[in-house]
Amino acid sequence: MKKDYMARLERTARWRLPPEEVEDVIADYRDIVGDEELRRSLGKPRDVIAPLTPQKTYHIWLAVFIALAACALLPALSALPGMWHLWYLFRRLTFCVLPLDVYNLSISSATALPFLGIAGALVWFRWKGGGKRGRLSPAVPALLAAAGVWSAAVLAADCFWMRDPIAFSEMWGQMPLYFLGVRIGPSGYMVSRSFHILLGALEWGGFAMALLSVFALVKARTQDRRWAAVYILALTAVLLSAESLALVSNMEISESGFEWLAPTLRVWIVYAGAGFVGAGATLC
Amino acid sequence: MLKKDLIELCLLHLLAQGDQYGYELLRRLHHTFPDTQESAVYALLRGLCREGCSEQYAGAVSGGPARKYYRLTEQGRDKYAALLGRWQALRDAVAELGVE
């Protein structure tokens, strides 16, 4: 009971208080919670921590959390089937706040947000928020490996596709028809089952990585800032999945040839590199 | 003078007598103000730290985590003197009315 109460109090304190105050408060409450008489009159952990919470810094953290979570969730959610209107809603909302339409900037819609998220998390957790606490949880390297493998797999598939589109297309069914500019039926959107699997893997894989990145964000605040490395690498995976999905599902790709894809691939390799370097810097 | 000021005065008074362990401070105030929540008293103690009236340091212990102690700062002594003056003036004014 006492241990459970202390664990909940610690989580609440780490979520709501500035990192520099957390350890002092936890040290004081470890003894207070040990006193049966005092503990009975404490109330819920949230009620204990609420009066200690500096509202301004807490609201800044909440804003940062929402922004970082949106950087992962919005591109991943909007990539899911039938969810494109989320991106449209985001465009409308940003247009209300800023007098510019982000869609018309020469930045890919899927790229801008995850990239901002990676930079934001690096600045916030590496140089601003929280310290390392004891041994690194074994879940961190395991999840880093999962995000790293996913990113590497997507990038490898992109490399394969761009270097030898015909061979790649043969693996995924009807794709040569797009490349050759052959339209099937009136819409040209008929695709093979295996191509659906490829699209589904990019959509749902990217979404799973977005969920992982939000989970890691919560852990980075409440447990150990090194969890932010998982956020950064999972976000890199979201970015690569969304970019690849945007390109693979582009029906006009055959009409512009493949030459222009080489620089695009180089840019994606830079994104992936930035993600891996950012994750490494956050772990230090 | 509000109850908050009275509790702050008590905290500063206890700290003026010597460095205090956080838990000990709260336990003593719990007996003086049994109806006041510990979290509210503790928030006032942290508030005094944030204002620079007190500061925390880790005391030496043999085994186990280091205990955190609070000590009064110069700014805290000034605040203590000001609150004490207000309290004495209030007490005298109330006594003048014949309130025992």
Interface residues (C-beta under 8 A of the other chain):
Chain A: E21 D24 V25 A27 D28 Y29 R30 D31 I32 D35 E37 L38 S41 L42 G43 D47 V48 I49 A50 P51 L52 P54
Chain B: Y21 G22 Y23 L26 R27 H30 Q37 E38 S39 A40 Y42 A43 R46 C49 R50 Q56 P65 A66 R67 K68
